[in-house]
Amino acid sequence: MPTVLGLEGSANKVGAGVVRDGAVLSNRRATYVTPPGHGFAPGPTGRHHRERLLGLVGAALRDAGVGPAELDGVAFTKGPGMGAPLAVVATVARTLAQLWALPLLAVNHCVGHIEMGRLLGAAPDPAVLYVSGGNTQVISYSRRRYRILGETLDVAVGNCIDRLARLLFGDITWLHDIELGNL
């Protein structure tokens, strides 16, 4: 049963978790929150991740009850996402993998979401329209492989939905409260 430390930080959230044979043992994360009406920029978001990631790694390992010697690998989000946050996560993942002499696994962010759906749902071979704030991909899974059938990293359906919601409903900062569990 492989035990893997996973690091994610493609946008305003950064996280560290431990998974063993498909079971999530820990899942620590921190969210970079900007003032209402402001988006998050790569530089400040990357600095946020840099300040928090090692603490999240330590907490995730403690929560899971494992140490570096019990890990079989380190996985990290390779992309798509924002450059500065991705670079922070990749640097920490590479450093830990080298320090602990573990294999390093780069993960497509969208595929990571789909794998969670496959793990928790009943779709063994999904075809997915992945809609995010910064990218959109059409992805299929067949014969134990993912295929990206089409993608755009510059025209994101998620941003279109966000903008439409702001036009229709005005200030939608209440969405952050739902996401953070504050309602």
C-alpha positions as CSV (number, residue, x, y, z in Angstrom):
1,M,0.0,0.0,0.0
2,P,1.8,3.1,-1.2
3,T,1.8,6.2,1.1
4,V,2.3,9.5,-0.7
5,L,2.6,13.1,0.5
6,G,0.8,15.3,-2.0
7,L,1.3,19.1,-2.4
8,E,-1.1,21.4,-4.2
9,G,-0.9,25.1,-4.9
10,S,-2.0,26.0,-8.4
11,A,-4.1,29.1,-7.4
12,N,-5.1,30.7,-4.1
13,K,-5.2,27.6,-2.1
14,V,-2.2,25.6,-0.9
15,G,-2.4,22.2,0.7
16,A,-0.5,19.2,1.9
17,G,-2.1,15.8,2.4
18,V,-1.1,12.2,2.9
19,V,-2.9,9.3,1.0
20,R,-2.4,5.6,1.5
21,D,-3.8,3.2,-1.0
22,G,-6.6,5.7,-2.0
23,A,-7.5,6.6,1.6
24,V,-7.0,10.2,2.6
25,L,-5.1,10.2,5.9
26,S,-4.7,14.0,6.2
27,N,-5.6,17.1,4.2
28,R,-4.3,20.4,5.5
29,R,-4.8,23.6,3.5
30,A,-4.6,27.4,3.7
31,T,-6.4,29.9,1.4
32,Y,-5.0,33.2,0.3
33,V,-7.9,35.7,0.6
34,T,-7.9,39.1,-0.9
35,P,-10.1,42.0,-0.1
36,P,-13.6,41.8,-1.6
37,G,-13.7,42.7,-5.3
38,H,-10.0,42.0,-5.8
39,G,-8.5,39.0,-7.5
40,F,-5.3,37.3,-6.4
41,A,-2.1,38.0,-8.2
42,P,0.7,35.5,-8.8
43,G,3.4,37.2,-6.7
44,P,1.5,37.7,-3.4
45,T,-0.2,34.3,-3.8
46,G,3.2,32.6,-4.2
47,R,4.5,34.4,-1.1
48,H,1.5,33.2,0.8
49,H,2.2,29.6,-0.2
50,R,5.9,29.9,0.6
51,E,5.1,31.1,4.1
52,R,2.6,28.3,4.9
53,L,3.6,25.2,2.9
54,L,6.2,23.7,5.2
55,G,3.9,24.1,8.2
56,L,1.1,22.4,6.3
57,V,3.5,19.5,5.4
58,G,4.4,19.1,9.1
59,A,0.7,19.2,10.2
60,A,-0.3,16.7,7.4
61,L,2.4,14.2,8.5
62,R,1.3,14.6,12.1
63,D,-2.4,14.2,11.3
64,A,-1.6,11.1,9.2
65,G,0.7,9.6,11.9
66,V,3.5,9.0,9.5
67,G,7.1,10.2,9.1
68,P,9.2,10.7,6.0
69,A,10.6,7.2,6.3
70,E,7.1,5.8,5.9
71,L,6.4,7.6,2.7
72,D,6.8,6.0,-0.7
73,G,6.7,9.2,-2.8
74,V,6.0,12.9,-3.1
75,A,3.4,14.2,-5.5
76,F,2.8,17.8,-6.5
77,T,0.6,19.9,-8.8
78,K,2.6,20.5,-12.0
79,G,-0.1,22.6,-13.6
80,P,-2.1,24.2,-15.1
81,G,-2.3,27.1,-12.7
82,M,-0.6,30.3,-11.7
83,G,3.2,30.3,-12.3
84,A,4.4,31.7,-8.9
85,P,2.3,29.4,-6.7
86,L,3.1,26.4,-8.8
87,A,6.8,27.2,-8.6
88,V,6.7,27.3,-4.8
89,V,5.0,23.9,-4.6
90,A,7.3,22.3,-7.1
91,T,10.4,23.6,-5.3
92,V,9.2,22.3,-1.9
93,A,8.2,18.9,-3.4
94,R,11.5,18.5,-5.2
95,T,13.4,19.5,-2.1
96,L,11.5,17.1,0.1
97,A,11.8,14.2,-2.4
98,Q,15.6,14.7,-2.7
99,L,16.0,15.2,1.1
100,W,14.0,12.0,1.8
101,A,15.3,10.1,-1.2
102,L,11.8,9.5,-2.5
103,P,10.3,9.4,-6.1
104,L,8.7,12.6,-7.3
105,L,5.4,12.5,-9.2
106,A,4.1,15.5,-11.1
107,V,0.3,15.6,-11.3
108,N,-2.0,17.5,-13.7
109,H,-4.3,19.6,-11.5
110,C,-7.4,18.7,-13.5
111,V,-6.6,15.0,-13.5
112,G,-6.2,15.2,-9.7
113,H,-9.8,16.5,-9.4
114,I,-11.0,13.8,-11.8
115,E,-9.2,11.0,-9.8
116,M,-10.9,12.2,-6.6
117,G,-14.2,11.9,-8.4
118,R,-13.3,8.4,-9.6
119,L,-12.3,7.4,-6.1
120,L,-15.5,8.7,-4.5
121,G,-17.9,8.1,-7.4
122,A,-19.1,5.4,-9.7
123,A,-17.7,6.6,-13.0
124,P,-14.9,4.2,-14.0
125,D,-14.2,5.8,-17.4
126,P,-15.3,9.4,-17.2
127,A,-15.3,12.0,-20.0
128,V,-15.1,15.4,-18.3
129,L,-15.5,19.1,-19.1
130,Y,-13.2,20.6,-16.5
131,V,-14.1,24.2,-15.8
132,S,-11.9,26.3,-13.7
133,G,-11.2,30.0,-13.0
134,G,-8.0,29.9,-15.1
135,N,-8.4,27.1,-17.6
136,T,-10.8,24.7,-19.3
137,Q,-10.0,21.2,-20.5
138,V,-11.9,18.3,-22.1
139,I,-10.5,15.1,-20.7
140,S,-11.3,11.5,-21.1
141,Y,-10.2,8.4,-19.3
142,S,-9.9,5.0,-21.0
143,R,-7.7,2.0,-20.8
144,R,-6.0,3.3,-17.6
145,R,-4.9,6.6,-19.3
146,Y,-6.0,10.1,-19.5
147,R,-6.3,12.0,-22.7
148,I,-6.6,15.8,-22.9
149,L,-8.9,16.2,-26.0
150,G,-8.8,20.0,-25.9
151,E,-7.8,22.8,-23.6
152,T,-7.5,26.5,-23.2
153,L,-5.3,28.1,-20.7
154,D,-6.4,31.7,-21.6
155,V,-10.2,31.6,-22.0
156,A,-11.7,30.1,-18.9
157,V,-15.3,29.1,-18.6
158,G,-15.0,29.4,-14.8
159,N,-14.1,33.1,-15.1
160,C,-17.0,33.7,-17.4
161,I,-19.4,32.1,-14.9
162,D,-17.8,34.3,-12.1
163,R,-18.3,37.4,-14.2
164,L,-21.8,36.6,-15.1
165,A,-22.6,35.9,-11.4
166,R,-21.2,39.3,-10.5
167,L,-23.3,41.0,-13.2
168,L,-26.5,39.3,-12.1
169,F,-26.0,39.3,-8.3
170,G,-23.5,42.0,-7.6
171,D,-21.0,41.4,-4.8
172,I,-20.6,37.6,-4.4
173,T,-18.2,37.6,-1.4
174,W,-20.8,35.3,0.3
175,L,-19.4,32.6,-2.0
176,H,-16.1,32.7,-0.1
177,D,-18.0,32.3,3.2
178,I,-19.7,29.2,1.9
179,E,-16.3,27.8,0.6
180,L,-14.7,28.5,3.9
181,G,-17.6,27.1,5.9
182,N,-18.4,30.4,7.6
183,L,-22.2,30.4,7.0
